[in-house]
Amino acid sequence: MKSRNEFYCRECNHELVSEHRMYECPECGGKDVFNSSFITCGCGERIYLSSHTNECYRCGKLYNIFGEELAPVEEWDEDDYYDCFGPQNEEVGKWF
């Protein structure tokens, strides 16, 4: 599954979706831009790829930061499970 980027210029409010990250606004030339990578899950939900493990809140599928589908948590190795859900992640308040 190929990821796409949602682009937003904070200077002129220009928005677009592209396959590539953009570092300058094509409308105003501004450099104060925001890019957010996402994929569309098989169920149709938009999944933003902001972490090493990203969950679809509609169907529960997991994806890595590159948009590749991961095995269900129940099938993970014990060390991988701890790395994702262990106490070191409680500070952040977000496990996915």
N, C-alpha and C positions, 0 to 999 in steps of 0.2 A: 504494500500500500504506500503510495507516494504522499509525502507530507506537503502541505501548502503553507503559505505565510499570509497572515492578515496584517496589513500595513496601515498605519495611522500617522498622519503628520500633525503634530501639536501646534504648529504655527498657522496652518490654513485649514485644518480639519479635513483634509483630503483622506479618503479611505479607498482601499482596493485590496483584492486578493490576488496573489501572484505565486508562481512556483519558486521564485527567488527572493532572498532577503534584499531589501533596498535600504540604502543608507543616506539617501537624499531624496527629497520629495520631487516627483516628476512635474508637479504643478507649480510650486513656488520656489523650488531649489533649496528649501529649508533643510537643516540637518537635525532638527529636534524631532526625530521620528521614533516610532515604536513598532517592532515586529513581533508577531506571536505565531509560532508554528502550530499547525493543527492537522488532524486527519479526520475523515468521516468514518465512523464505525459502521459495521455491517448493518446495524439497527437504525442508522440514519443520524445518530447523535454526533455532534461535533466534539472532538476530544482535543484539548489543548495539550501539547507536549512540553510540559513545564518541569518535569521531574524524571528520574530514572524509571519510575513506575507510575503509570497514569491509568486510572480506572474510568470506564464508561459507567456513568451513574444510572443509565437506563437498563443495560443488559448485564453489567458486571465484568465484561471482558477487560483484560489488562494489556497495556501496550508499553513498550519501552520508549525512550526519548527519541528514537529514530522512527517510531510509528510501526514497529514490528509487534505482532501479537505475541503475548507471553502465555505460558501454560497457566492453568488455574493455580492459585496459591496452595491448594491442597496437595499439589504434585511437586512443590518446590522442595529442594534439599533443605535440611534443618538450618545450615549456616546461612543460606540465602534468605530464608524466612526471618532469621534473627537480624540480619543486616538491614532488612527493610522495616521490620516491626519491633525491633528491640528497644530497650529503654533509652538508648542514645537518641531516638527520634521523638521522644515525648516532649522535649523542649520546643521543637518546631511546631508541635501540635498538628502535624499532618503526616500521615504515613504513606500516602500515595503521591 
